[in-house]
Amino acid sequence: MKPRRLLRRLQEAENANVRFSDLVRLMEACGFELKRTRGSHHVFAHPELTVILNLQEVRGQAKPYQVRQVARTIIDHGLTIEGSL
């Protein structure tokens, strides 16, 4: 799923059944960087925020509560997909 479409879906509170790879792509499009991976834990940080998000992949899916955390962070901080107006 394209980052722009997933962002729209998350803004509409559809947080279940999000593929891990799609969520990672969205976070990277919003400016987050993968800082480290240890086991199944992927730690992301944004260079302009003090927020650190930890994501885990379970059978190709992102955990629903972590999807909600990502959505809340993007919305609360007004992040947009890079290159969009």
N, C-alpha and C positions, 0 to 999 in steps of 0.2 A: 504494500500500500504506500502511496506517495505521502511524504511528510505533511503536505498541505491538507490532504484529505483526512489523515489521521488526526491532525490538530483540530479540524472542524468537528470530527467525531468525538474527541475528548471534551471539547467545549460544550457539546450537547449531552455530556454526562454518560456516554456509552463507554464504560471502562472495562467491560469483560471481554475476554477472548481477543487480546491484542498480542500479536506475535512479537517476540522479544526483538528480533531483527528490525521490525518496523519501529518499535519504540526507540531503539538505539539510533536509527536513522533520523527520527524526529528530533531527538535530543541534540545530535550533532548539527542538524540544520538550524537549531535554535541557539547554537553557540557553545553547547556543553562539550567538554573534552574528556575522553577516557583517561583517568589518571593512573589506575592500576587495576589489574585483575588478579584475584587470588582465589583459586578454586572456582566456585560458581559465582562469586561476588565480583561485580563490575562496579567500580567506583568512578562516578562522574562529577566534575566540578565545572562551574562557569567562571570565566576569568573576571567578570565584573560583579559577581555575587559571592556571598559567603556561604552559599548553599552547597552542600555535598549530598549527592543522591547515590544510594547503593541499590543496584538492581541484580536480580537473580533470574536465571532462565530455568524453567521447569517444563521439560518436554516440548521445547520450542516456544512456549508461551511466557509472557511476563506475568508476574504475580499481580492480581487485581489491586491490592492495596498500594503496591509500588506504582502502578499505572495512575492511580488517583493522586499519589504524591507528585508525580511528574506533571500531571495536568494542573494541579493546584499551584505548583511552582511557576509554570509557564504563564498561567493566567494572572496570578497575584503580582508577578514582577513585570507583566506586560511584554514578555518576550515574543518575538516574531521570528518567522523563518528568514534567515539571512538572504538578502537580495530582494525581499519583497517590500512593497511600499505600504 
